[in-house]
Amino acid sequence: MNCPVYLDAFAALLPSGIYSDSGIAAWRDGQGPHDVSREQVLDKPYPGFGKLHIADRLAFGVAALALGRCGDRGGNGSGITLGIPSGSLSTDLRYRESMIAGFPSPAAFSATLPSSPLADISIYFGFKGPSRVISGDNASGLCAFQQALTLLRLHKAATVLVLSIVAVDPVDRSSPFIPSSLTKDNRAVAFLLTSMQSRAGLGFVIDARFDVPDKKLPDVPGEPYFDALITMLSAHQTGSVSFAAKGYRGFISIEKDL
């Protein structure tokens, strides 16, 4: 039998609002996940926030929102798994534009890897454990979630921050460089999973299966199952969310630890 895994914190930057265990906050007029500001996710100064490229900003922002109530979770036993279906495509395009203009941008170049969002999070919050990055299709977040459970259950990490990030600059939504199969609806979701229950955690036990043999469930674009999970957690409810995407068939369930 698998050892229990606990959900200590969650957060999301969705088109419908800013979600955390503290509640739901509305966006300012005309604002959305892609232009989240530092003070909406972090209650202390961070001068570099405004200079982060879109994928890095969304990832750091949702991580800061999730980790804000949990104290120090860094160290050698803390890992990160990141699912980022559109990778660093928008930053790649900004770097390409700078090259064409004759002034290659070092700042853009440093963020032209799908793993770039992990750097600022790891440095700021002190995460020194294993990391995994999955990029390229709409099931990247599910794969990141599965990888996190594997790291915890194999005792490769004691804490894993799971991130699912969709980051496409609004100016690139019609770009031919971005495959039509990838969702362009910006969003960021974070789950902090641990192998031992923490006093600072939410007290939820979380489980998932990724191999339910139900071929009748059609693939669903994007990752609506994470949105459903965030909605459930925001309402302090327990239950189960089913998913079907890119060969994955299964569910994620949440129960209150008694």
Residue pairs with C-beta under 8 A, 6 or more apart in sequence:
2 153
2 207
3 152
3 153
3 195
4 205
4 207
4 257
5 149
5 152
5 153
5 193
5 194
5 195
5 205
5 206
5 207
6 193
6 194
6 195
6 196
6 197
6 198
6 201
6 203
6 204
6 205
6 206
6 257
7 191
7 192
7 193
7 201
7 202
7 204
7 205
7 206
7 233
7 254
8 70
8 73
8 159
8 192
8 193
8 194
8 198
8 200
8 201
8 202
9 20
9 21
9 66
9 67
9 69
9 70
9 190
9 191
9 192
9 201
9 202
10 19
10 20
10 21
10 66
10 189
10 190
10 191
10 192
10 202
10 229
10 230
10 233
11 19
11 20
11 21
11 41
11 62
11 63
11 65
11 66
11 189
11 190
12 18
12 19
12 20
12 62
12 187
12 188
12 189
12 190
12 226
12 227
12 230
13 19
13 33
13 36
13 41
13 58
13 61
13 62
13 65
13 187
13 188
13 189
14 33
14 187
14 189
14 227
14 230
15 32
15 33
15 185
15 186
15 187
17 24
17 25
17 26
17 27
18 24
18 25
18 26
18 27
18 36
18 40
18 41
18 65
19 230
19 234
20 65
20 66
20 68
20 69
21 69
21 202
21 233
21 234
22 69
23 234
24 234
25 40
32 186
33 58
33 186
33 187
33 188
34 54
34 58
34 167
34 169
34 170
34 186
36 57
36 58
36 61
37 49
38 45
38 46
38 49
38 50
38 61
40 61
41 61
41 62
41 64
41 65
41 68
42 49
42 61
42 64
42 65
42 68
43 68
46 124
48 120
49 57
49 60
49 61
51 107
52 60
52 111
52 120
53 88
53 90
53 91
53 94
53 107
53 108
53 111
53 116
54 90
54 91
54 167
54 168
54 169
54 186
55 84
55 86
55 87
55 88
55 90
55 91
55 111
55 114
55 116
55 117
55 165
55 167
56 111
56 116
56 117
56 119
56 120
57 167
58 117
58 165
58 167
58 186
58 187
58 188
59 82
59 84
59 117
59 118
59 120
59 121
59 163
59 165
59 167
59 188
60 117
60 120
60 121
60 124
61 188
62 163
62 165
62 188
62 189
62 190
63 121
63 125
63 161
63 163
63 190
64 124
65 190
66 161
66 190
66 191
66 192
67 73
67 125
67 161
67 192
69 200
70 192
70 198
70 200
70 201
71 200
72 126
73 125
73 127
73 159
73 161
73 192
74 125
74 126
74 127
74 128
75 126
75 127
75 128
75 129
76 128
76 129
77 129
77 157
77 158
77 159
78 125
78 126
78 127
78 128
78 129
78 157
78 158
78 159
78 160
78 161
79 127
79 129
79 130
79 131
79 132
79 148
79 151
79 156
79 157
79 159
79 160
79 161
80 118
80 121
80 122
80 127
80 129
80 131
80 132
80 160
80 161
80 162
80 163
81 131
81 132
81 133
81 134
81 144
81 145
81 147
81 148
81 151
81 160
81 161
81 162
81 163
82 114
82 115
82 117
82 118
82 131
82 132
82 133
82 134
82 144
82 163
82 164
82 165
83 134
83 135
83 139
83 140
83 141
83 142
83 143
83 144
83 145
83 162
83 163
83 164
83 165
84 114
84 117
84 133
84 134
84 135
84 140
84 163
84 164
84 165
84 166
84 167
85 135
85 136
85 137
85 138
85 140
85 141
85 166
85 182
85 183
86 135
86 166
86 167
86 168
86 178
86 182
86 183
86 184
87 114
87 135
87 136
88 111
88 112
88 113
88 114
88 116
89 168
89 172
89 175
89 177
89 178
90 167
90 168
90 169
90 172
91 108
91 111
91 112
91 116
92 112
92 177
93 169
93 172
93 175
93 177
94 105
94 108
94 169
95 104
95 105
95 108
95 109
95 112
98 104
98 105
98 108
110 116
114 133
114 135
115 131
115 133
117 163
117 165
118 131
118 133
121 127
121 161
122 128
122 131
127 161
129 156
129 157
129 158
129 159
129 160
130 151
130 156
130 157
132 144
132 147
132 151
134 140
134 143
134 144
134 147
137 181
137 182
137 246
138 181
138 182
138 183
138 221
138 222
138 223
138 245
138 246
139 223
139 245
139 246
139 247
139 248
140 164
141 162
141 164
141 189
141 223
141 226
142 210
142 223
142 225
142 243
142 245
142 246
142 248
143 248
144 162
144 163
144 164
145 162
145 164
145 191
145 208
145 252
146 208
146 210
146 248
148 160
148 162
148 191
148 193
149 193
149 208
150 156
151 157
151 160
152 158
152 160
152 193
152 194
152 195
153 195
155 195
157 195
158 194
158 195
158 196
159 192
159 193
159 194
159 195
160 192
160 193
160 194
161 190
161 191
161 192
161 193
162 190
162 191
162 192
162 193
163 188
163 189
163 190
164 187
164 188
164 189
164 190
164 223
164 226
165 187
165 188
165 189
166 183
166 184
166 185
166 186
166 187
166 188
166 222
166 223
167 186
167 188
168 178
168 182
168 184
168 186
172 178
172 184
173 184
178 184
181 221
183 221
183 222
183 223
185 222
187 227
189 223
189 226
189 227
189 230
191 206
192 201
193 206
194 201
197 203
197 257
202 233
203 256
203 257
204 233
204 238
204 254
204 255
204 256
204 257
205 254
205 255
205 256
205 257
206 252
206 253
206 254
207 252
207 253
207 255
208 250
208 251
208 252
208 253
209 250
209 251
210 248
210 249
210 250
211 249
211 250
212 249
212 250
212 251
213 249
214 244
214 249
215 249
217 242
217 244
217 249
218 244
219 244
219 245
219 246
220 243
220 244
220 245
223 245
225 241
225 242
225 243
225 252
228 241
229 241
229 252
229 254
232 238
232 239
232 241
232 254
233 254
238 254
238 255
238 256
239 253
239 254
240 251
240 252
240 253
240 254
241 251
241 252
241 253
242 250
242 251
243 249
243 250
243 251
243 252
